[in-house]
Amino acid sequence: MVVLLCPKMAHLVSFFPLMFVVFVHHVSTTPSYDEYPRKVLQHRGILSLNSSSQLLDAEMMSIRPRPRQVVHLAAYESYQAAGNQYTGAMATFDVYGFPNLVKGESSSAQIWVINKGNGESDNVNKIMSGWEVNPDIYGDSKTHFFVFWTADGEDETGCYNLNCLGFVPVNGAPITPGDSLELPHGQTRISLKIYKSRDDGDWWLYYGNDNIGLTRVGYWPKDLFTTLSGHATLIAWGGMTTSYEGRSSPPMGNGKWAGRESATVRNVQYVDTSGGGYDPPTWPAGLHIVETHRNCYRATTFGDGMFHYGGPGGCVR
């Protein structure tokens, strides 16, 4: 299953309907993050989402930087129920590098903060922040810290990092959106917190290393948004890849199947308007998994505030 996408504007994103495809092959090897193969076995897979609501959510979470690209997700999303309102999220991410990625490919992990509005794509308000390798945006295959926003489903508003008026960085911030991340021994950890402050109503972003010393990076003014000016209706945490249709998709996480040796998202919490974190409720009102192509990328069961995710890639549709 894939999300086929065509752009309306540079570095921005929108969504086309998801499609079912037929499984024809399966990758039997699992490369690590520093062994990304350029000739991975190719295969196609079936949809693993389990509701029409999750199909729509996957479309809203997906991005497309270039024409005829496909997007894959392995993530957890908030429980969907009428009247649910969220004011923030936080998590700690393992960060890796994929130095062999080329233009047309990307691999990332992030927090999504979304208000779905009336469900129409041009009514979606969205904030994202995390790490990514994206040669189309940065002109290199380094790992970068990023932010993103839109107030109309990427139709006419929004951008990455500081490429347009929107996200406001603050003086003395520990990092600037778009900065490359140092990866000692090939990996590191970063902690992010996004929440709507009760003091000014803006959406604030905090950054730290391994959940230590979270410090303000900047904020998205509430006036940027329509539906998201009040609250979010969807929160998600996890990984995402993009690649050209017909080309093997890149690895996600650290390139290993979801498990003890794969990338993790930990310290997963919602955040209230005072900036305090609190745990998601337990099943069935807890978090729900979103896996768009289980033959390439997966996530483990969520528990103790964390989950493993990732995969070797190799999807061609």
Backbone as CSV, one residue per row, in Angstrom:
resi,resn,N_x,N_y,N_z,CA_x,CA_y,CA_z,C_x,C_y,C_z
1,MET,0.842,-1.188,0.000,0.000,0.000,0.000,0.875,1.234,0.000
2,VAL,0.492,2.218,-0.723,1.314,3.394,-0.835,0.466,4.620,-0.844
3,VAL,1.146,5.724,-0.700,0.532,7.027,-0.896,1.204,7.625,-2.115
4,LEU,0.496,7.794,-3.250,1.061,8.390,-4.443,0.835,9.881,-4.399
5,LEU,1.876,10.662,-4.680,1.795,12.076,-4.416,2.335,12.905,-5.563
6,CYS,1.742,14.086,-5.808,2.214,15.034,-6.796,2.224,16.420,-6.172
7,PRO,3.295,17.239,-6.397,3.438,18.477,-5.648,2.620,19.613,-6.172
8,LYS,2.306,20.585,-5.283,1.716,21.851,-5.661,2.707,22.980,-5.461
9,MET,3.711,22.754,-4.581,4.691,23.810,-4.369,5.950,23.195,-3.793
10,ALA,7.096,23.859,-3.974,8.383,23.310,-3.590,8.439,23.049,-2.108
11,HIS,8.937,21.847,-1.774,9.162,21.428,-0.391,7.893,21.351,0.429
12,LEU,6.725,21.516,-0.176,5.488,21.384,0.576,4.804,20.118,0.133
13,VAL,3.666,19.828,0.773,3.152,18.501,0.631,1.650,18.467,0.609
14,SER,1.088,17.463,-0.083,-0.340,17.186,-0.023,-0.528,15.716,-0.277
15,PHE,-1.762,15.300,-0.307,-1.989,13.871,-0.299,-2.954,13.441,-1.398
16,PHE,-2.654,12.330,-2.010,-3.554,11.690,-2.937,-4.067,10.415,-2.287
17,PRO,-5.155,9.835,-2.783,-5.722,8.650,-2.147,-4.729,7.508,-2.079
18,LEU,-4.841,6.725,-1.027,-4.019,5.541,-0.869,-4.520,4.440,-1.801
19,MET,-3.615,3.554,-2.207,-3.953,2.482,-3.128,-3.492,1.147,-2.558
20,PHE,-4.268,0.100,-2.816,-3.849,-1.249,-2.494,-2.953,-1.774,-3.615
21,VAL,-1.921,-2.536,-3.249,-1.094,-3.187,-4.239,-0.880,-4.618,-3.809
22,VAL,-0.449,-5.482,-4.688,-0.384,-6.913,-4.447,1.015,-7.314,-4.019
23,PHE,1.092,-8.108,-2.987,2.371,-8.588,-2.485,2.987,-9.558,-3.482
24,VAL,4.262,-9.337,-3.868,4.904,-10.236,-4.809,6.249,-10.754,-4.319
25,HIS,6.847,-10.126,-3.299,8.149,-10.591,-2.843,8.383,-10.117,-1.425
26,HIS,9.419,-10.620,-0.802,9.689,-10.238,0.588,11.187,-10.164,0.804
27,VAL,11.644,-9.121,1.470,13.064,-8.990,1.762,13.438,-9.925,2.900
28,SER,14.514,-10.683,2.711,14.907,-11.643,3.732,16.128,-11.197,4.517
29,THR,16.746,-10.092,4.139,17.893,-9.591,4.865,17.570,-8.259,5.494
30,THR,18.266,-7.955,6.566,18.005,-6.718,7.305,19.299,-5.939,7.466
31,PRO,19.576,-4.961,6.601,20.808,-4.200,6.727,20.750,-3.251,7.908
32,SER,21.915,-2.947,8.504,21.959,-1.935,9.553,22.031,-0.563,8.916
33,TYR,21.952,0.473,9.739,21.847,1.824,9.205,23.056,2.221,8.377
34,ASP,24.259,1.664,8.664,25.439,2.049,7.901,25.764,1.047,6.798
35,GLU,24.794,0.218,6.459,24.963,-0.757,5.395,23.829,-0.651,4.392
36,TYR,23.352,0.562,4.177,22.212,0.776,3.293,22.538,0.323,1.880
37,PRO,21.904,-0.730,1.369,22.224,-1.242,0.041,21.527,-0.440,-1.045
38,ARG,22.208,-0.203,-2.158,21.592,0.487,-3.280,20.807,-0.484,-4.147
39,LYS,21.016,-1.790,-3.978,20.288,-2.769,-4.769,19.589,-3.754,-3.839
40,VAL,18.645,-3.261,-3.074,17.893,-4.110,-2.164,16.820,-4.855,-2.950
41,LEU,16.443,-6.043,-2.505,15.378,-6.782,-3.167,14.110,-5.955,-3.196
42,GLN,13.393,-5.999,-4.296,12.189,-5.202,-4.449,10.955,-6.063,-4.218
43,HIS,9.960,-5.486,-3.583,8.732,-6.211,-3.322,7.598,-5.235,-3.141
44,ARG,6.383,-5.734,-3.236,5.197,-4.916,-3.065,4.377,-5.532,-1.947
45,GLY,3.605,-4.729,-1.256,2.900,-5.247,-0.094,1.484,-4.752,0.010
46,ILE,0.715,-5.363,0.910,-0.684,-5.000,1.090,-0.825,-4.030,2.248
47,LEU,-1.905,-3.348,2.265,-2.205,-2.383,3.319,-2.343,-3.073,4.668
48,SER,-1.765,-2.454,5.703,-1.897,-3.032,7.037,-2.656,-2.127,7.987
49,LEU,-3.181,-1.004,7.503,-4.049,-0.192,8.339,-5.382,-0.893,8.483
50,ASN,-6.061,-0.652,9.602,-7.246,-1.451,9.883,-8.533,-0.658,9.940
51,SER,-8.553,0.584,9.459,-9.800,1.322,9.430,-9.711,2.450,8.433
52,SER,-10.875,2.891,7.940,-10.891,4.018,7.014,-10.385,5.278,7.694
53,SER,-10.611,5.387,9.006,-10.108,6.543,9.745,-8.593,6.586,9.709
54,GLN,-7.942,5.424,9.876,-6.489,5.394,9.845,-5.952,5.649,8.444
55,LEU,-6.694,5.232,7.416,-6.304,5.563,6.050,-6.221,7.068,5.873
56,LEU,-7.238,7.766,6.339,-7.270,9.219,6.234,-6.154,9.838,7.055
57,ASP,-5.923,9.326,8.262,-4.866,9.865,9.099,-3.505,9.695,8.432
58,ALA,-3.262,8.546,7.790,-1.991,8.319,7.109,-1.788,9.321,5.986
59,GLU,-2.851,9.641,5.265,-2.747,10.654,4.223,-2.365,12.004,4.813
60,MET,-2.967,12.359,5.932,-2.699,13.658,6.542,-1.287,13.738,7.105
61,MET,-0.732,12.611,7.543,0.611,12.589,8.095,1.677,12.577,7.007
62,SER,1.329,12.101,5.816,2.306,11.911,4.755,2.768,13.228,4.159
63,ILE,3.944,13.182,3.531,4.459,14.351,2.843,4.976,13.952,1.469
64,ARG,5.170,14.938,0.583,5.726,14.635,-0.720,6.554,15.805,-1.238
65,PRO,7.884,15.662,-1.182,8.697,16.759,-1.654,8.856,16.846,-3.158
66,ARG,8.637,15.743,-3.921,8.859,15.772,-5.366,7.781,14.953,-6.063
67,PRO,7.699,15.078,-7.418,6.642,14.361,-8.147,6.784,12.851,-8.061
68,ARG,5.662,12.190,-8.152,5.561,10.735,-8.241,6.396,10.033,-7.179
69,GLN,6.233,10.485,-5.960,6.886,9.828,-4.850,5.869,9.051,-4.033
70,VAL,6.380,8.062,-3.309,5.546,7.298,-2.395,6.033,7.553,-0.974
71,VAL,5.114,7.498,-0.044,5.412,7.767,1.362,5.032,6.550,2.191
72,HIS,5.908,6.164,3.107,5.632,5.038,4.003,5.791,5.484,5.451
73,LEU,4.944,4.920,6.315,4.913,5.299,7.726,4.970,4.072,8.624
74,ALA,5.635,4.212,9.760,5.544,3.257,10.867,5.491,4.112,12.125
75,ALA,4.306,4.215,12.716,4.100,5.218,13.760,2.970,4.806,14.689
76,TYR,2.799,5.583,15.744,1.638,5.465,16.624,0.905,6.790,16.641
77,GLU,-0.432,6.704,16.620,-1.257,7.904,16.627,-2.201,7.889,17.820
78,SER,-2.709,9.062,18.148,-3.641,9.207,19.261,-4.969,8.536,18.953
79,TYR,-5.679,8.188,20.004,-7.005,7.590,19.884,-7.962,8.583,19.237
80,GLN,-8.711,8.087,18.254,-9.619,8.950,17.505,-11.045,8.804,18.025
81,ALA,-11.573,9.877,18.577,-12.949,9.891,19.061,-13.473,11.312,18.966
82,ALA,-14.762,11.430,18.721,-15.373,12.753,18.608,-15.125,13.557,19.878
83,GLY,-14.690,14.778,19.701,-14.477,15.651,20.842,-13.103,15.593,21.467
84,ASN,-12.247,14.646,21.026,-10.899,14.584,21.586,-10.112,15.843,21.237
85,GLN,-9.435,16.399,22.222,-8.632,17.593,22.018,-7.273,17.393,22.674
86,TYR,-6.222,17.749,21.946,-4.860,17.597,22.446,-4.137,18.935,22.368
87,THR,-3.237,19.165,23.319,-2.516,20.437,23.359,-1.007,20.268,23.259
88,GLY,-0.537,19.050,23.006,0.890,18.894,22.818,1.361,17.458,22.926
89,ALA,2.663,17.267,22.640,3.264,15.940,22.671,4.758,16.078,22.902
90,MET,5.366,15.005,23.401,6.811,14.974,23.583,7.316,13.553,23.387
91,ALA,8.620,13.416,23.121,9.228,12.098,22.947,10.732,12.263,22.803
92,THR,11.438,11.152,22.975,12.872,11.076,22.733,13.114,10.116,21.579
93,PHE,13.899,10.556,20.605,14.145,9.782,19.387,15.609,9.362,19.292
94,ASP,15.845,8.095,18.931,17.161,7.697,18.459,17.374,8.345,17.095
95,VAL,18.578,8.868,16.865,18.884,9.566,15.614,20.001,8.832,14.889
96,TYR,19.807,8.612,13.592,20.782,7.886,12.782,21.090,8.655,11.507
97,GLY,22.083,8.158,10.780,22.450,8.757,9.508,22.331,7.755,8.373
98,PHE,21.984,8.256,7.203,21.927,7.454,5.983,22.686,8.205,4.895
99,PRO,24.016,8.124,4.898,24.825,8.949,3.999,24.687,8.606,2.529
100,ASN,24.048,7.494,2.202,23.914,7.106,0.801,22.597,7.526,0.173
101,LEU,21.740,8.218,0.905,20.488,8.674,0.307,20.772,9.693,-0.793
102,VAL,19.946,9.658,-1.832,20.094,10.561,-2.967,18.820,11.370,-3.130
103,LYS,18.837,12.343,-4.027,17.656,13.160,-4.260,16.476,12.283,-4.652
104,GLY,15.311,12.646,-4.139,14.118,11.841,-4.350,13.846,10.874,-3.223
105,GLU,14.790,10.766,-2.271,14.629,9.881,-1.118,14.723,10.693,0.173
106,SER,14.029,10.232,1.190,14.182,10.820,2.522,13.821,9.787,3.569
107,SER,14.373,9.966,4.755,14.044,9.120,5.899,14.031,10.013,7.126
108,SER,12.994,9.869,7.962,12.834,10.797,9.079,12.116,10.136,10.243
109,ALA,12.173,10.813,11.383,11.369,10.454,12.553,10.909,11.754,13.177
110,GLN,9.660,11.806,13.644,9.105,13.073,14.075,7.884,12.925,14.969
111,ILE,7.494,14.087,15.519,6.201,14.261,16.171,5.301,15.003,15.202
112,TRP,4.054,14.540,15.080,3.025,15.239,14.312,2.004,15.838,15.280
113,VAL,1.625,17.074,15.059,0.531,17.722,15.783,-0.418,18.261,14.724
114,ILE,-1.630,17.701,14.656,-2.528,17.957,13.525,-3.932,18.282,14.019
115,ASN,-4.588,19.210,13.353,-6.033,19.362,13.478,-6.625,19.049,12.119
116,LYS,-7.465,18.021,12.067,-7.995,17.537,10.797,-9.118,18.397,10.248
117,GLY,-9.591,19.351,11.041,-10.671,20.216,10.566,-11.881,19.406,10.162
118,ASN,-12.402,19.686,8.966,-13.569,18.959,8.473,-13.193,17.709,7.693
119,GLY,-11.914,17.359,7.679,-11.464,16.167,6.986,-11.012,16.404,5.565
120,GLU,-11.299,17.576,5.008,-10.828,17.906,3.671,-9.347,18.282,3.737
121,SER,-8.589,17.886,2.711,-7.143,18.083,2.755,-6.748,19.543,2.888
122,ASP,-7.513,20.452,2.265,-7.131,21.861,2.323,-7.547,22.531,3.629
123,ASN,-8.105,21.738,4.550,-8.510,22.266,5.848,-7.604,21.771,6.971
124,VAL,-6.586,20.973,6.610,-5.704,20.361,7.598,-4.649,21.360,8.065
125,ASN,-4.547,21.538,9.372,-3.474,22.317,9.994,-2.481,21.331,10.603
126,LYS,-1.183,21.579,10.400,-0.206,20.575,10.822,1.101,21.218,11.259
127,ILE,1.671,20.656,12.326,3.013,20.967,12.812,3.792,19.658,12.873
128,MET,5.055,19.703,12.468,5.939,18.553,12.588,7.305,19.019,13.066
129,SER,7.990,18.155,13.820,9.386,18.404,14.163,10.065,17.081,14.469
130,GLY,11.348,16.987,14.078,12.099,15.766,14.307,13.447,15.832,13.614
131,TRP,13.932,14.672,13.188,15.177,14.615,12.422,14.898,13.980,11.073
132,GLU,15.713,14.344,10.078,15.521,13.784,8.752,16.808,13.840,7.939
133,VAL,16.887,12.907,6.995,17.882,12.951,5.925,17.090,13.196,4.652
134,ASN,17.325,14.329,3.989,16.505,14.724,2.845,17.345,15.561,1.879
135,PRO,18.022,14.905,0.924,18.886,15.636,-0.013,18.157,16.689,-0.837
136,ASP,16.865,16.508,-1.084,16.127,17.503,-1.859,16.068,18.850,-1.145
137,ILE,15.935,18.822,0.163,15.790,20.056,0.932,17.138,20.667,1.297
138,TYR,18.095,19.818,1.687,19.342,20.339,2.247,20.524,20.295,1.282
139,GLY,20.390,19.572,0.169,21.488,19.470,-0.773,22.598,18.553,-0.314
140,ASP,22.349,17.767,0.747,23.321,16.796,1.227,22.577,15.622,1.846
141,SER,23.324,14.609,2.259,22.707,13.437,2.883,23.061,13.355,4.367
142,LYS,23.266,14.526,4.984,23.475,14.581,6.426,22.133,14.499,7.154
143,THR,22.209,14.244,8.443,21.013,14.220,9.274,20.767,15.621,9.832
144,HIS,19.543,16.122,9.658,19.208,17.488,10.056,18.033,17.505,11.033
145,PHE,18.048,18.471,11.922,16.894,18.795,12.756,15.951,19.656,11.924
146,PHE,14.634,19.368,11.995,13.717,20.122,11.148,12.425,20.473,11.870
147,VAL,11.768,21.490,11.353,10.390,21.818,11.720,9.612,22.024,10.428
148,PHE,8.293,21.888,10.528,7.418,22.087,9.372,6.055,22.537,9.875
149,TRP,5.358,23.337,9.043,3.996,23.730,9.399,3.198,23.998,8.135
150,THR,1.884,23.890,8.242,0.962,24.330,7.205,-0.377,24.632,7.861
151,ALA,-1.134,25.533,7.257,-2.468,25.873,7.762,-3.561,25.534,6.769
152,ASP,-3.192,24.891,5.642,-4.207,24.549,4.642,-3.853,23.286,3.866
153,GLY,-3.327,22.285,4.579,-2.988,21.035,3.922,-1.922,21.187,2.867
154,GLU,-0.987,22.120,3.070,0.130,22.359,2.161,-0.305,22.916,0.811
155,ASP,-1.480,23.525,0.769,-1.966,24.093,-0.485,-1.215,25.378,-0.822
156,GLU,-1.282,26.355,0.067,-0.620,27.633,-0.187,0.203,28.142,0.995
157,THR,0.068,27.526,2.154,0.783,28.027,3.329,1.753,26.995,3.870
158,GLY,2.776,27.497,4.575,3.669,26.631,5.307,4.986,26.378,4.609
159,CYS,5.916,25.788,5.364,7.240,25.484,4.820,8.037,24.685,5.838
160,TYR,9.207,24.230,5.383,10.199,23.642,6.263,11.044,24.735,6.912
161,ASN,11.419,24.491,8.142,12.437,25.271,8.839,12.133,26.765,8.795
162,LEU,13.075,27.564,8.315,12.888,29.016,8.268,12.774,29.497,6.828
163,ASN,12.253,28.640,5.950,12.164,28.966,4.529,11.023,29.910,4.198
164,CYS,10.204,30.246,5.183,9.152,31.238,4.996,8.839,31.829,6.367
165,LEU,8.050,32.887,6.378,7.604,33.437,7.651,6.655,32.443,8.314
166,GLY,6.876,32.177,9.570,6.028,31.221,10.282,6.639,30.874,11.613
167,PHE,7.508,29.856,11.638,8.172,29.480,12.880,9.104,30.605,13.307
168,VAL,9.044,30.956,14.591,9.830,32.077,15.120,10.899,31.538,16.068
169,PRO,12.181,31.541,15.674,13.236,31.091,16.582,13.490,32.121,17.674
170,VAL,13.969,31.659,18.824,14.250,32.572,19.933,15.755,32.688,20.137
171,ASN,16.179,33.789,20.725,17.593,33.992,21.031,18.057,32.976,22.070
172,GLY,19.275,32.499,21.885,19.852,31.572,22.842,19.375,30.143,22.707
173,ALA,18.672,29.825,21.622,18.181,28.459,21.417,19.354,27.499,21.218
174,PRO,19.224,26.256,21.668,20.317,25.297,21.545,20.532,24.796,20.126
175,ILE,19.568,25.039,19.248,19.653,24.559,17.877,18.720,25.401,17.018
176,THR,19.018,25.476,15.731,18.186,26.207,14.781,17.609,25.223,13.775
177,PRO,16.331,25.332,13.431,15.758,24.430,12.429,16.589,24.416,11.146
178,GLY,16.891,23.216,10.686,17.731,23.038,9.509,19.157,22.676,9.838
179,ASP,19.580,22.860,11.096,20.947,22.509,11.487,21.190,21.020,11.317
180,SER,22.428,20.665,10.945,22.803,19.253,10.909,23.106,18.778,12.326
181,LEU,22.895,17.502,12.564,23.084,16.905,13.885,24.372,16.090,13.914
182,GLU,25.154,16.261,14.965,26.351,15.455,15.148,25.942,14.059,15.601
183,LEU,26.569,13.035,15.011,26.214,11.651,15.316,27.445,10.894,15.802
184,PRO,27.810,11.038,17.078,28.943,10.275,17.609,28.693,8.774,17.459
185,HIS,29.655,8.079,16.884,29.532,6.632,16.690,28.302,6.281,15.843
186,GLY,27.870,7.218,15.012,26.796,6.916,14.067,25.393,7.146,14.576
187,GLN,25.239,7.582,15.825,23.891,7.802,16.327,23.924,8.749,17.529
188,THR,22.755,9.257,17.886,22.589,10.066,19.083,21.121,10.018,19.474
189,ARG,20.736,10.814,20.457,19.323,10.921,20.842,18.963,12.382,20.999
190,ILE,17.735,12.708,20.618,17.219,14.049,20.866,15.825,13.929,21.476
191,SER,15.485,14.890,22.311,14.153,14.948,22.913,13.451,16.213,22.437
192,LEU,12.176,16.085,22.118,11.380,17.197,21.614,10.087,17.314,22.403
193,LYS,9.661,18.535,22.602,8.361,18.798,23.218,7.687,19.927,22.460
194,ILE,6.448,19.686,22.049,5.635,20.698,21.372,4.355,20.855,22.178
195,TYR,4.024,22.088,22.544,2.754,22.261,23.245,2.221,23.675,23.065
196,LYS,0.921,23.794,23.218,0.239,25.082,23.121,0.232,25.727,24.500
197,SER,0.949,26.825,24.648,1.100,27.466,25.953,-0.189,28.161,26.382
198,ARG,-0.550,27.952,27.635,-1.730,28.632,28.162,-1.471,30.125,28.367
199,ASP,-0.193,30.524,28.384,0.149,31.926,28.614,-0.110,32.802,27.393
200,ASP,0.314,32.332,26.206,0.160,33.150,25.003,-0.617,32.465,23.887
201,GLY,-0.936,31.172,24.049,-1.698,30.457,23.037,-0.891,29.980,21.857
202,ASP,0.418,30.282,21.825,1.270,29.848,20.721,1.737,28.409,20.947
203,TRP,2.192,27.767,19.864,2.716,26.405,19.933,4.235,26.478,20.091
204,TRP,4.739,26.082,21.257,6.155,26.187,21.578,6.877,24.865,21.345
205,LEU,8.120,24.967,20.872,8.970,23.807,20.631,10.171,23.859,21.564
206,TYR,10.407,22.752,22.283,11.569,22.600,23.159,12.444,21.470,22.630
207,TYR,13.757,21.587,22.869,14.734,20.621,22.361,15.732,20.284,23.462
208,GLY,16.134,19.013,23.518,17.163,18.592,24.456,17.802,17.306,23.983
209,ASN,18.764,16.816,24.741,19.451,15.572,24.414,19.075,14.503,25.421
210,ASP,18.453,13.447,24.928,18.075,12.306,25.764,17.249,12.740,26.969
211,ASN,16.284,13.623,26.724,15.322,14.091,27.721,15.974,14.899,28.844
212,ILE,17.122,15.501,28.539,17.835,16.306,29.534,17.928,17.747,29.035
213,GLY,17.634,18.687,29.905,17.826,20.089,29.577,16.979,20.582,28.426
214,LEU,15.686,20.276,28.439,14.812,20.759,27.376,14.762,22.288,27.400
215,THR,15.074,22.892,26.256,15.202,24.341,26.150,14.403,24.851,24.963
216,ARG,13.849,26.045,25.085,13.051,26.620,24.010,13.867,26.812,22.734
217,VAL,13.279,26.373,21.614,13.853,26.618,20.291,13.128,27.777,19.613
218,GLY,11.810,27.819,19.783,10.998,28.854,19.163,9.538,28.463,19.217
219,TYR,8.728,29.137,18.406,7.296,28.882,18.470,6.627,29.160,17.131
220,TRP,5.465,28.510,16.957,4.568,28.797,15.844,3.452,29.690,16.393
221,PRO,3.340,30.940,15.957,2.273,31.807,16.468,0.892,31.221,16.189
222,LYS,0.010,31.352,17.134,-1.341,30.798,16.972,-2.055,31.390,15.767
223,ASP,-1.705,32.639,15.410,-2.377,33.307,14.301,-2.008,32.724,12.942
224,LEU,-1.001,31.835,12.893,-0.677,31.154,11.640,-1.797,30.219,11.212
225,PHE,-2.559,29.741,12.187,-3.444,28.613,11.956,-4.916,29.001,11.987
226,THR,-5.712,28.078,11.487,-7.166,28.195,11.586,-7.645,27.210,12.640
227,THR,-7.776,25.943,12.283,-8.261,24.946,13.242,-7.263,24.686,14.368
228,LEU,-5.976,24.741,14.074,-4.958,24.440,15.081,-4.715,25.614,16.024
229,SER,-5.389,26.711,15.803,-5.259,27.841,16.724,-5.844,27.508,18.092
230,GLY,-6.725,26.511,18.140,-7.332,26.129,19.405,-6.739,24.881,20.023
231,HIS,-6.652,23.799,19.258,-6.162,22.532,19.781,-5.890,21.595,18.610
232,ALA,-5.274,20.457,18.904,-5.047,19.404,17.918,-6.095,18.315,18.082
233,THR,-6.382,17.608,16.997,-7.273,16.449,17.046,-6.526,15.146,16.774
234,LEU,-5.268,15.245,16.365,-4.455,14.066,16.073,-3.015,14.346,16.473
235,ILE,-2.455,13.427,17.259,-1.043,13.458,17.625,-0.432,12.144,17.162
236,ALA,0.808,12.189,16.669,1.463,10.953,16.253,2.965,11.060,16.474
237,TRP,3.590,9.877,16.605,5.034,9.761,16.798,5.512,8.611,15.924
238,GLY,6.644,8.777,15.215,7.161,7.653,14.462,8.026,8.036,13.291
239,GLY,8.175,7.073,12.358,9.076,7.233,11.233,8.356,7.351,9.910
240,MET,9.067,7.919,8.927,8.497,8.125,7.599,9.619,8.082,6.563
241,THR,9.331,7.522,5.390,10.265,7.567,4.266,9.543,8.039,3.018
242,THR,10.305,8.594,2.082,9.785,8.911,0.753,10.781,8.411,-0.277
243,SER,10.268,8.064,-1.456,11.122,7.635,-2.563,10.323,7.705,-3.849
244,TYR,11.018,7.670,-4.971,10.339,7.668,-6.253,9.607,6.353,-6.468
245,GLU,8.446,6.415,-7.090,7.732,5.213,-7.484,8.614,4.402,-8.431
246,GLY,8.720,3.095,-8.150,9.531,2.224,-8.975,10.968,2.090,-8.517
247,ARG,11.381,2.894,-7.527,12.724,2.802,-6.973,12.628,2.249,-5.554
248,SER,13.599,1.433,-5.162,13.583,0.859,-3.818,13.564,1.958,-2.765
249,SER,12.649,1.835,-1.810,12.542,2.851,-0.765,13.707,2.737,0.212
250,PRO,14.085,3.846,0.857,15.230,3.839,1.768,14.898,3.201,3.109
251,PRO,15.913,2.955,3.939,15.661,2.412,5.271,15.006,3.439,6.174
252,MET,14.381,2.936,7.217,13.734,3.780,8.227,14.299,3.425,9.594
253,GLY,14.386,4.414,10.480,14.912,4.159,11.821,16.417,4.023,11.776
254,ASN,16.920,2.790,11.977,18.328,2.512,11.738,18.509,1.437,10.679
255,GLY,17.434,1.146,9.945,17.504,0.174,8.867,17.249,-1.252,9.302
256,LYS,16.995,-1.469,10.590,16.734,-2.812,11.091,15.248,-2.989,11.381
257,TRP,14.794,-4.238,11.281,13.399,-4.519,11.601,13.099,-4.126,13.044
258,ALA,11.876,-3.675,13.264,11.469,-3.240,14.597,11.711,-4.345,15.618
259,GLY,12.497,-4.039,16.628,12.860,-4.998,17.662,13.908,-4.386,18.569
260,ARG,14.541,-5.199,19.380,15.463,-4.680,20.388,16.666,-3.959,19.793
261,GLU,17.049,-4.296,18.568,18.218,-3.666,17.964,17.849,-2.524,17.032
262,SER,16.588,-2.197,16.960,16.151,-1.149,16.032,16.041,0.197,16.741
263,ALA,15.680,1.213,15.981,15.484,2.552,16.537,14.287,2.566,17.481
264,THR,14.311,3.485,18.435,13.216,3.595,19.395,12.684,5.019,19.449
265,VAL,11.423,5.102,19.835,10.815,6.358,20.260,10.396,6.127,21.704
266,ARG,10.952,6.877,22.624,10.684,6.651,24.050,10.212,7.942,24.709
267,ASN,9.848,7.832,25.971,9.304,8.981,26.715,8.112,9.591,25.985
268,VAL,7.295,8.740,25.382,6.137,9.205,24.613,5.049,9.690,25.570
269,GLN,4.694,10.954,25.461,3.669,11.534,26.321,2.896,12.625,25.585
270,TYR,1.682,12.851,26.059,0.968,14.070,25.702,1.480,15.188,26.608
271,VAL,1.212,16.438,26.215,1.646,17.587,27.006,0.472,18.532,27.203
272,ASP,0.290,19.001,28.437,-0.791,19.949,28.710,-0.320,21.384,28.471
273,THR,-1.198,22.345,28.669,-0.891,23.733,28.329,0.094,24.399,29.287
274,SER,0.423,23.726,30.380,1.459,24.243,31.276,2.830,23.679,30.933
275,GLY,2.878,22.764,29.944,4.129,22.147,29.546,4.414,20.840,30.242
276,GLY,3.496,20.369,31.070,3.674,19.107,31.780,3.266,17.915,30.936
277,GLY,4.060,16.841,31.018,3.747,15.638,30.261,2.859,14.686,31.040
278,TYR,2.056,13.904,30.315,1.242,12.861,30.940,1.089,11.700,29.974
279,ASP,0.964,10.495,30.529,0.964,9.279,29.725,-0.333,9.107,28.949
280,PRO,-0.252,8.528,27.747,-1.474,8.175,27.025,-2.273,7.152,27.822
281,PRO,-3.590,7.168,27.712,-4.400,6.174,28.421,-4.144,4.777,27.875
282,THR,-4.597,3.788,28.609,-4.413,2.409,28.173,-5.458,2.027,27.136
283,TRP,-5.233,0.901,26.486,-6.142,0.360,25.487,-7.532,0.164,26.097
284,PRO,-8.637,0.391,25.354,-8.690,0.711,23.915,-8.618,2.188,23.592
285,ALA,-8.507,3.048,24.598,-8.449,4.485,24.321,-7.012,4.978,24.210
286,GLY,-6.073,4.043,24.076,-4.669,4.411,23.994,-4.232,4.718,22.577
287,LEU,-2.947,4.485,22.301,-2.401,4.785,20.987,-2.676,3.650,20.011
288,HIS,-2.812,4.010,18.735,-3.095,3.048,17.679,-1.962,3.056,16.668
289,ILE,-1.581,1.872,16.204,-0.458,1.740,15.287,-0.862,2.138,13.866
290,VAL,0.078,2.746,13.140,-0.095,3.070,11.723,1.100,2.492,10.979
291,GLU,0.881,1.458,10.184,1.927,0.846,9.364,1.409,0.776,7.931
292,THR,2.008,1.511,7.036,1.481,1.555,5.676,2.037,0.459,4.785
293,HIS,3.127,-0.208,5.199,3.707,-1.274,4.375,4.551,-2.176,5.261
294,ARG,3.918,-3.196,5.863,4.588,-4.028,6.862,5.683,-4.905,6.270
295,ASN,5.724,-5.046,4.957,6.786,-5.826,4.337,8.094,-5.042,4.250
296,CYS,8.047,-3.777,4.601,9.249,-2.937,4.566,9.534,-2.252,5.889
297,TYR,8.474,-1.873,6.621,8.635,-1.110,7.859,7.584,-1.552,8.873
298,ARG,7.995,-1.622,10.137,7.061,-2.037,11.182,7.325,-1.275,12.476
299,ALA,6.380,-1.393,13.397,6.540,-0.865,14.753,6.130,-1.956,15.733
300,THR,6.811,-2.017,16.868,6.477,-3.007,17.878,5.314,-2.514,18.733
301,THR,4.843,-3.383,19.604,3.772,-3.020,20.523,4.225,-1.884,21.440
302,PHE,3.359,-0.912,21.627,3.661,0.217,22.508,3.522,-0.211,23.967
303,GLY,4.511,0.129,24.786,4.458,-0.193,26.203,5.535,0.540,26.969
304,ASP,5.260,0.879,28.218,6.215,1.596,29.066,6.682,2.890,28.412
305,GLY,5.784,3.542,27.685,6.091,4.832,27.094,7.002,4.799,25.893
306,MET,7.155,3.639,25.243,8.083,3.559,24.124,7.662,2.494,23.121
307,PHE,8.270,2.541,21.941,8.137,1.491,20.939,9.368,1.512,20.037
308,HIS,9.632,0.363,19.418,10.677,0.244,18.407,10.022,0.350,17.035
309,TYR,10.779,0.813,16.068,10.215,0.949,14.726,11.339,0.884,13.696
310,GLY,10.956,0.728,12.433,11.925,0.813,11.343,11.842,-0.357,10.392
311,GLY,12.846,-0.452,9.533,12.909,-1.512,8.547,13.920,-1.192,7.468
312,PRO,14.264,-2.213,6.655,15.305,-2.040,5.643,14.857,-1.303,4.398
313,GLY,13.551,-1.107,4.247,13.061,-0.501,3.013,12.981,-1.532,1.906
314,GLY,13.091,-1.071,0.668,12.996,-1.972,-0.471,11.651,-1.975,-1.141
315,CYS,10.703,-1.178,-0.664,9.402,-1.069,-1.324,9.571,-0.316,-2.637
316,VAL,8.893,-0.765,-3.670,8.938,-0.054,-4.944,7.614,0.593,-5.279
317,ARG,6.570,0.342,-4.470,5.284,0.996,-4.671,4.684,1.307,-3.320
